[in-house]
Amino acid sequence: MSGAPRYAIYFVPPPDGVLYRLGRALLGYDVYTGADVPPPVDADLPADWATLTEEPRRYGFHATLKAPFRLAPGCDEAGLRDAVQRVAAEQPDIPSIRPVVRSIGGFVAIVPDVRVPALDRLAADCVTRLDRFRAPLTAAERARRLTSIAGERERENLEQWGYPYVFAEFRFHMTLTGRLPDERRPAVMEQMTGLVEKRHGRGPLAIDRIVLLRQDTPDARFRVLVTAPLCERATAPAQPG
């Protein structure tokens, strides 16, 4: 089981979008192509930037909707692909956020400026409707997760859904760094804020797709398998703030 591929349900911005091009360059990896990407030439990044982004590089530039999991017995990749497409096609809204840079859990990430209920519903739908494909956590996976959580609700989520940060604990974020020392975080946040505003501006970002990714081995990077567009019947705008 431990050598089986892992799958993840993420939001990944469109590959030709300015925000994705920035994110892949900052992390040094493109999840759509599997290629290494050079850093932005005009970013003046710290000398140890490759080290600061080593952990998020394995996952690529993304926001988690359903955390990585191995397939449950009796499930296969084709069935998971079909299910992801159905979940996307049946969404009533296309959420939209205004992306800003914040510190979350010790690392720097792009997050919505305010909480967007339609986005929370999308993530919850991915968690619940696709959970039948998820194999139970191994003892090692459970132990590793338990070391980083303290709240009882997070523990209950871990046991039931394989991940502590779902539903009320869900926070949409697109990671830009690994965990940073307190003294370095303000400068990196200021630099990332400037880059995001320069490239993307202050306008909205549509969360218009669900993306299925696969990690072939524990040391491998995630790669995109399927991009499933959300429906276009309605758009839920970013909340004013």
C-alpha positions as CSV (number, residue, x, y, z in Angstrom):
1,M,0.0,0.0,0.0
2,S,2.7,2.5,0.9
3,G,4.2,2.2,-2.6
4,A,0.9,2.9,-4.3
5,P,0.4,6.2,-6.1
6,R,-1.3,9.0,-4.3
7,Y,-4.0,11.2,-5.9
8,A,-5.0,14.7,-4.9
9,I,-7.9,17.0,-5.8
10,Y,-6.6,20.6,-6.2
11,F,-7.5,23.9,-7.7
12,V,-4.7,24.8,-10.1
13,P,-5.0,28.0,-12.1
14,P,-5.1,27.8,-15.9
15,P,-1.6,27.1,-17.3
16,D,-1.6,30.2,-19.4
17,G,-2.8,32.5,-16.7
18,V,-0.5,35.2,-15.2
19,L,-0.9,33.9,-11.7
20,Y,-0.1,30.4,-12.5
21,R,3.0,31.4,-14.5
22,L,4.1,33.4,-11.5
23,G,3.4,30.5,-9.1
24,R,5.2,27.9,-11.1
25,A,8.2,30.1,-11.5
26,L,8.4,30.9,-7.8
27,L,8.2,27.2,-6.9
28,G,10.4,26.1,-9.8
29,Y,8.0,23.4,-11.1
30,D,5.1,23.1,-13.5
31,V,2.5,20.5,-12.5
32,Y,1.0,20.5,-16.0
33,T,4.1,19.5,-17.8
34,G,6.3,18.1,-15.1
35,A,9.2,20.4,-16.1
36,D,11.5,22.5,-13.9
37,V,10.9,26.2,-14.3
38,P,13.5,29.0,-13.8
39,P,12.7,31.7,-11.3
40,P,11.3,35.1,-12.4
41,V,14.1,37.1,-13.7
42,D,12.9,40.3,-12.2
43,A,11.9,39.0,-8.7
44,D,15.3,39.4,-6.9
45,L,14.6,36.4,-4.8
46,P,16.7,35.5,-1.7
47,A,19.8,33.4,-2.4
48,D,18.3,30.4,-0.6
49,W,15.0,30.6,-2.3
50,A,15.3,27.0,-3.7
51,T,15.6,25.7,-0.2
52,L,12.7,27.8,1.1
53,T,10.4,26.3,-1.6
54,E,11.7,22.7,-1.5
55,E,8.7,21.3,0.2
56,P,5.9,23.0,-1.8
57,R,7.7,22.3,-5.0
58,R,6.7,18.6,-4.8
59,Y,3.1,19.5,-4.9
60,G,3.3,22.4,-7.4
61,F,1.4,25.7,-7.3
62,H,-2.1,24.8,-6.2
63,A,-4.8,25.0,-3.5
64,T,-6.0,21.8,-1.8
65,L,-9.6,20.8,-2.2
66,K,-9.1,17.2,-1.1
67,A,-5.8,16.2,0.4
68,P,-3.6,13.5,-1.2
69,F,-4.8,9.9,-0.7
70,R,-4.2,6.4,-2.0
71,L,-7.0,4.5,-3.8
72,A,-9.2,2.3,-1.7
73,P,-9.4,-1.4,-2.5
74,G,-11.8,-2.0,-5.4
75,C,-11.4,1.6,-6.8
76,D,-9.4,2.5,-9.9
77,E,-8.0,5.6,-11.5
78,A,-10.6,5.6,-14.3
79,G,-13.4,5.6,-11.8
80,L,-11.8,8.5,-9.9
81,R,-11.4,10.5,-13.1
82,D,-15.0,10.1,-14.0
83,A,-16.1,11.0,-10.5
84,V,-14.0,14.2,-10.5
85,Q,-15.6,15.2,-13.8
86,R,-19.1,14.6,-12.4
87,V,-18.4,16.7,-9.2
88,A,-17.1,19.6,-11.4
89,A,-20.0,19.4,-13.8
90,E,-22.6,19.4,-11.1
91,Q,-21.4,22.5,-9.2
92,P,-24.0,25.2,-9.0
93,D,-21.5,28.1,-8.8
94,I,-18.1,29.2,-10.0
95,P,-16.5,30.8,-6.9
96,S,-14.3,33.9,-7.3
97,I,-11.8,35.3,-4.9
98,R,-9.6,38.4,-4.7
99,P,-6.1,36.9,-4.0
100,V,-3.9,38.4,-1.3
101,V,-0.7,37.3,0.3
102,R,-0.8,36.2,4.0
103,S,1.1,34.0,6.4
104,I,-0.7,30.8,7.3
105,G,0.8,28.1,9.5
106,G,4.2,29.6,9.3
107,F,4.4,29.7,5.5
108,V,3.5,32.4,3.0
109,A,0.5,31.7,0.7
110,I,-2.0,33.4,-1.6
111,V,-5.4,33.3,0.1
112,P,-8.8,35.0,-0.5
113,D,-9.1,38.4,1.0
114,V,-12.4,37.3,2.7
115,R,-14.0,33.9,3.1
116,V,-16.2,32.9,0.2
117,P,-19.0,30.4,1.1
118,A,-19.3,29.1,-2.5
119,L,-15.6,28.1,-2.3
120,D,-16.1,26.4,1.1
121,R,-19.0,24.4,-0.4
122,L,-16.9,23.3,-3.4
123,A,-14.2,22.0,-1.1
124,A,-16.7,20.2,1.1
125,D,-18.3,18.6,-1.9
126,C,-14.9,17.3,-3.1
127,V,-14.2,15.9,0.4
128,T,-17.4,14.1,0.8
129,R,-18.3,12.9,-2.7
130,L,-14.9,11.6,-3.5
131,D,-14.1,10.0,-0.1
132,R,-15.2,6.6,-1.2
133,F,-12.0,6.5,-3.4
134,R,-9.7,7.2,-0.4
135,A,-7.9,4.3,1.3
136,P,-7.6,4.6,5.1
137,L,-4.5,6.3,6.5
138,T,-1.6,4.1,7.4
139,A,-0.4,4.2,11.0
140,A,2.6,6.2,9.9
141,E,0.5,8.7,8.1
142,R,-1.9,9.1,11.0
143,A,1.0,9.6,13.5
144,R,2.6,12.2,11.3
145,R,-0.6,14.2,11.0
146,L,-1.3,14.0,14.7
147,T,2.0,15.7,15.6
148,S,0.9,18.9,13.9
149,I,-2.7,19.2,15.2
150,A,-4.0,20.0,18.7
151,G,-7.8,20.6,18.4
152,E,-10.4,17.9,18.9
153,R,-12.3,18.8,15.8
154,E,-9.2,18.5,13.7
155,R,-8.5,15.0,15.2
156,E,-12.1,14.0,14.4
157,N,-11.7,15.2,10.8
158,L,-8.4,13.3,10.5
159,E,-10.1,10.0,11.6
160,Q,-13.2,10.4,9.5
161,W,-11.8,12.2,6.3
162,G,-8.1,11.5,6.4
163,Y,-7.2,15.2,6.7
164,P,-7.7,17.6,9.6
165,Y,-8.5,20.8,7.7
166,V,-11.9,20.3,6.2
167,F,-15.3,22.0,6.5
168,A,-15.1,24.7,9.2
169,E,-11.3,24.2,9.4
170,F,-10.8,24.5,5.6
171,R,-8.7,27.5,4.5
172,F,-8.2,28.0,0.8
173,H,-4.5,28.8,0.1
174,M,-2.0,28.5,-2.6
175,T,1.4,28.0,-1.0
176,L,4.4,30.0,-2.1
177,T,7.0,28.9,0.5
178,G,7.8,26.3,3.1
179,R,7.7,27.2,6.8
180,L,9.8,30.3,7.4
181,P,11.5,31.6,10.6
182,D,9.5,34.4,12.2
183,E,12.2,37.0,11.4
184,R,12.1,36.3,7.7
185,R,8.4,36.1,7.1
186,P,7.6,39.8,6.9
187,A,10.1,40.6,4.2
188,V,9.1,37.5,2.1
189,M,5.4,38.5,2.5
190,E,6.1,42.0,1.3
191,Q,8.1,40.7,-1.7
192,M,5.4,38.2,-2.6
193,T,2.6,40.8,-2.3
194,G,4.5,43.0,-4.7
195,L,4.9,40.2,-7.2
196,V,1.3,39.1,-7.1
197,E,0.0,42.7,-7.5
198,K,2.4,43.4,-10.3
199,R,1.5,40.2,-12.2
200,H,-2.1,39.6,-11.4
201,G,-3.2,42.9,-10.1
202,R,-6.0,43.4,-7.5
203,G,-8.8,41.8,-9.6
204,P,-10.7,38.6,-9.0
205,L,-9.6,35.0,-9.7
206,A,-12.2,32.5,-10.8
207,I,-12.0,29.1,-9.1
208,D,-13.3,27.6,-12.3
209,R,-11.9,24.0,-12.3
210,I,-11.1,20.9,-10.3
211,V,-7.8,19.3,-11.1
212,L,-6.9,15.6,-10.4
213,L,-3.2,15.0,-9.9
214,R,-1.1,11.9,-9.2
215,Q,2.1,11.2,-7.3
216,D,3.7,8.0,-8.6
217,T,6.1,7.4,-5.7
218,P,6.6,9.1,-2.3
219,D,9.6,11.0,-3.6
220,A,8.0,12.0,-6.9
221,R,6.3,15.3,-7.7
222,F,2.6,15.6,-8.4
223,R,1.5,15.8,-12.0
224,V,-1.8,16.8,-13.5
225,L,-4.0,14.0,-14.8
226,V,-7.4,15.6,-15.5
227,T,-8.7,19.2,-15.5
228,A,-12.4,19.3,-14.9
229,P,-14.1,22.7,-15.6
230,L,-16.9,23.8,-13.3
231,C,-20.3,24.5,-14.7
232,E,-21.0,27.9,-16.2
233,R,-24.6,28.4,-15.1
234,A,-23.7,31.0,-12.5
235,T,-20.7,32.7,-11.0
236,A,-20.4,33.4,-7.2
237,P,-18.5,36.7,-6.9
238,A,-15.9,37.5,-4.4
239,Q,-17.3,39.0,-1.3
240,P,-16.6,42.7,-0.8
241,G,-13.9,43.6,1.5
